[in-house]
Amino acid sequence: MRIDLERVLNASNDCINSATRLKGLMRDLYPEEKREINVLLNVYDSGIPIIIMKKGSVDETEYYHYIKKILDDYAMEEDAITEALNEWIDALLGKGYSEGLYKYGIPRKKNYEATGYKILFECLSKSEQANEKLKTDFENYYMGELYYFGLYVDKDWNKAKKYYRRIIKDFFGCEYYWKACARLSTIYEPLDKEEFVKAVEQMNYVVRKHTKGLSEKEISILLGEY
């Protein structure tokens, strides 16, 4: 990028906490780079730079999640998002920090490249082995998706089910909770009636347990997030 984000951040001690100040500094220092400014500000608006700053690190799985989240939230090209996110990472964590992460770039939605899914599977497997289980809702969801669709690994709905059910058990209300519920419903639908009914009853029990005390409006808001 032609914008040196580290220079922008150093121009004002607290500008990262003010979108207005950050935008003004970028325009003052780089008045001709309107497109790059917009991309960097979109990444800033995602909230991810603040998370990175507070956490002080980024691992491969988080990097994948960050790019996918920005892709889902903003109508921008993946290359532009990746370049802007790398600029933020290097500005906050040190020059060159992103170089070890860039090779883990995510597979494009319209071009399911086996190499991209291979890298994702290896990253998630590494995390699972190190921690005995995947620690976040999005890690479990991505692993479930790999087995659900047979991406790089053999299609296996029993294995996919394990990861979706873990989200329902441990991550109620998180970003991927209702998506996991939707995936499980498609897995259980083809089963014989008795097993399907039993599975639905179990899911309803979990939902009732976690929505106890919530108003219908609050539950609707949670459902709306899906």
C-alpha positions as CSV (number, residue, x, y, z in Angstrom):
1,M,0.0,0.0,0.0
2,R,1.1,3.6,-0.6
3,I,-0.2,4.6,2.9
4,D,2.2,4.0,5.8
5,L,-0.3,3.3,8.5
6,E,2.3,3.3,11.2
7,R,3.1,6.8,10.3
8,V,-0.5,7.8,10.6
9,L,-0.8,6.2,14.0
10,N,2.3,7.8,15.3
11,A,1.1,11.2,14.2
12,S,-1.4,11.2,17.0
13,N,-1.2,9.1,20.2
14,D,-4.9,8.3,20.5
15,C,-6.1,8.4,16.9
16,I,-6.8,4.7,16.8
17,N,-9.7,5.3,19.3
18,S,-11.3,7.9,17.1
19,A,-12.6,7.1,13.6
20,T,-13.1,10.8,12.9
21,R,-9.5,11.7,13.9
22,L,-8.1,8.7,12.1
23,K,-9.9,9.6,8.9
24,G,-8.8,13.2,9.1
25,L,-5.1,12.2,9.6
26,M,-5.2,9.9,6.6
27,R,-6.7,12.5,4.4
28,D,-4.2,15.1,5.6
29,L,-1.1,12.8,5.1
30,Y,-2.4,11.1,1.9
31,P,-4.9,13.3,0.2
32,E,-4.6,11.4,-3.2
33,E,-5.1,7.9,-1.8
34,K,-8.9,8.0,-1.3
35,R,-9.4,4.3,-2.3
36,E,-6.8,3.0,0.1
37,I,-8.1,5.2,2.9
38,N,-11.6,3.8,2.4
39,V,-10.4,0.2,2.5
40,L,-8.3,0.8,5.6
41,L,-11.2,2.5,7.3
42,N,-13.6,-0.3,6.4
43,V,-11.2,-2.7,8.1
44,Y,-11.1,-0.3,11.1
45,D,-14.9,-0.2,11.3
46,S,-15.0,-4.0,11.5
47,G,-13.5,-3.6,15.0
48,I,-10.7,-6.1,14.2
49,P,-7.8,-3.6,14.6
50,I,-8.9,-2.8,18.2
51,I,-9.1,-6.5,19.0
52,I,-5.6,-7.1,17.5
53,M,-4.2,-4.2,19.5
54,K,-5.7,-5.4,22.8
55,K,-4.7,-9.0,22.2
56,G,-1.2,-8.2,21.0
57,S,-1.0,-11.1,18.6
58,V,-2.7,-12.9,15.7
59,D,-2.6,-16.6,14.9
60,E,-3.4,-18.4,11.7
61,T,-7.0,-19.3,12.6
62,E,-7.8,-15.8,13.8
63,Y,-6.3,-14.4,10.6
64,Y,-8.6,-16.6,8.5
65,H,-11.6,-15.6,10.6
66,Y,-10.8,-11.9,10.4
67,I,-10.6,-11.9,6.6
68,K,-13.7,-13.9,6.2
69,K,-15.6,-11.6,8.6
70,I,-14.6,-8.5,6.6
71,L,-15.5,-10.3,3.4
72,D,-18.9,-11.1,4.7
73,D,-19.5,-7.6,6.1
74,Y,-18.2,-5.4,3.3
75,A,-18.5,-5.6,-0.5
76,M,-14.8,-5.5,-1.3
77,E,-12.3,-7.7,-3.1
78,E,-10.4,-10.2,-1.0
79,D,-7.0,-9.0,-2.2
80,A,-7.8,-5.4,-1.0
81,I,-9.1,-6.7,2.3
82,T,-6.0,-8.9,2.8
83,E,-3.6,-6.0,2.0
84,A,-5.4,-3.6,4.3
85,L,-5.6,-6.1,7.2
86,N,-1.9,-6.9,6.8
87,E,-1.1,-3.1,7.0
88,W,-3.1,-2.9,10.2
89,I,-1.3,-5.9,11.7
90,D,2.1,-4.6,10.8
91,A,1.3,-1.2,12.1
92,L,0.1,-2.5,15.4
93,L,2.4,-5.5,16.0
94,G,5.5,-4.7,14.0
95,K,6.7,-4.6,10.5
96,G,6.7,-8.0,8.9
97,Y,4.4,-9.6,11.4
98,S,1.8,-10.3,8.7
99,E,4.3,-12.1,6.4
100,G,3.9,-15.3,8.3
101,L,0.2,-15.1,8.1
102,Y,-0.4,-14.1,4.5
103,K,0.3,-17.6,3.2
104,Y,-2.8,-18.8,5.1
105,G,-5.1,-16.7,2.9
106,I,-8.6,-18.0,2.7
107,P,-10.0,-19.9,-0.3
108,R,-12.3,-17.8,-2.4
109,K,-16.0,-18.5,-2.1
110,K,-16.5,-19.0,-5.9
111,N,-13.3,-21.0,-6.4
112,Y,-13.0,-23.9,-3.9
113,E,-9.2,-24.4,-4.1
114,A,-8.1,-27.7,-2.5
115,T,-4.9,-26.0,-1.2
116,G,-6.9,-23.4,0.7
117,Y,-9.0,-26.0,2.5
118,K,-6.0,-28.1,3.2
119,I,-4.3,-25.2,5.0
120,L,-7.5,-24.5,6.9
121,F,-7.9,-28.1,8.0
122,E,-4.2,-28.3,9.1
123,C,-4.5,-25.1,11.1
124,L,-7.7,-26.3,12.8
125,S,-6.3,-29.7,13.5
126,K,-3.2,-28.2,15.0
127,S,-5.3,-26.1,17.3
128,E,-7.5,-29.0,18.3
129,Q,-4.5,-31.2,19.1
130,A,-2.8,-28.5,21.2
131,N,-6.0,-27.7,23.2
132,E,-7.8,-31.1,23.2
133,K,-10.7,-29.4,21.5
134,L,-11.4,-26.3,19.4
135,K,-11.8,-23.3,21.6
136,T,-14.1,-21.0,19.7
137,D,-17.4,-21.1,17.9
138,F,-16.0,-20.2,14.6
139,E,-13.2,-22.8,14.7
140,N,-15.8,-25.5,15.4
141,Y,-18.1,-24.2,12.7
142,Y,-15.3,-24.1,10.0
143,M,-14.2,-27.7,10.9
144,G,-17.9,-28.8,10.7
145,E,-18.2,-27.2,7.3
146,L,-15.2,-29.0,6.0
147,Y,-16.7,-32.4,6.9
148,Y,-20.3,-31.3,6.0
149,F,-19.3,-30.5,2.4
150,G,-16.3,-32.8,2.1
151,L,-13.8,-30.0,1.5
152,Y,-10.3,-31.5,1.4
153,V,-11.5,-34.2,3.8
154,D,-14.0,-37.0,3.0
155,K,-17.6,-35.9,3.5
156,D,-18.7,-37.2,7.0
157,W,-21.8,-35.8,8.6
158,N,-21.2,-37.7,11.8
159,K,-17.9,-35.8,12.3
160,A,-19.6,-32.5,11.2
161,K,-22.3,-33.1,13.7
162,K,-19.8,-33.3,16.5
163,Y,-18.5,-29.8,15.8
164,Y,-21.9,-28.2,15.3
165,R,-23.2,-29.8,18.5
166,R,-20.3,-28.5,20.5
167,I,-21.2,-25.0,19.4
168,I,-24.8,-25.5,20.6
169,K,-23.5,-26.9,23.9
170,D,-20.8,-24.4,24.7
171,F,-21.4,-21.2,22.6
172,F,-25.1,-20.2,22.9
173,G,-25.7,-16.7,21.4
174,C,-22.3,-16.6,19.6
175,E,-22.0,-15.6,15.9
176,Y,-22.2,-19.2,14.6
177,Y,-24.8,-20.7,17.1
178,W,-27.9,-20.5,14.9
179,K,-25.9,-21.4,11.8
180,A,-24.9,-24.6,13.6
181,C,-28.5,-25.2,14.5
182,A,-29.5,-24.8,10.9
183,R,-26.8,-27.2,9.7
184,L,-27.8,-29.8,12.3
185,S,-31.4,-29.6,11.2
186,T,-30.4,-30.6,7.6
187,I,-28.4,-33.5,9.0
188,Y,-31.2,-34.8,11.2
189,E,-34.0,-34.4,8.6
190,P,-33.0,-37.4,6.5
191,L,-33.0,-39.7,9.5
192,D,-35.9,-42.0,10.4
193,K,-38.8,-40.3,12.2
194,E,-38.0,-41.6,15.7
195,E,-34.3,-40.5,15.7
196,F,-35.3,-37.2,14.1
197,V,-37.9,-36.4,16.8
198,K,-35.4,-37.3,19.5
199,A,-32.8,-35.0,18.0
200,V,-35.2,-32.1,17.7
201,E,-36.3,-32.6,21.3
202,Q,-32.7,-32.4,22.4
203,M,-32.1,-29.3,20.4
204,N,-35.3,-27.7,21.8
205,Y,-34.2,-28.6,25.4
206,V,-30.9,-26.8,24.8
207,V,-32.5,-23.7,23.3
208,R,-35.1,-23.5,26.2
209,K,-32.3,-23.9,28.8
210,H,-30.3,-21.1,27.3
211,T,-33.2,-18.8,26.6
212,K,-34.8,-19.1,30.1
213,G,-35.7,-15.7,31.4
214,L,-35.4,-14.0,28.0
215,S,-38.4,-12.1,26.6
216,E,-39.8,-13.1,23.2
217,K,-38.3,-9.9,21.8
218,E,-34.9,-10.8,23.1
219,I,-35.1,-14.3,21.6
220,S,-36.2,-12.8,18.3
221,I,-33.1,-10.6,18.3
222,L,-30.9,-13.6,18.9
223,L,-32.6,-15.4,16.1
224,G,-32.3,-12.4,13.9
225,E,-28.5,-12.5,14.2
226,Y,-28.5,-15.7,12.2
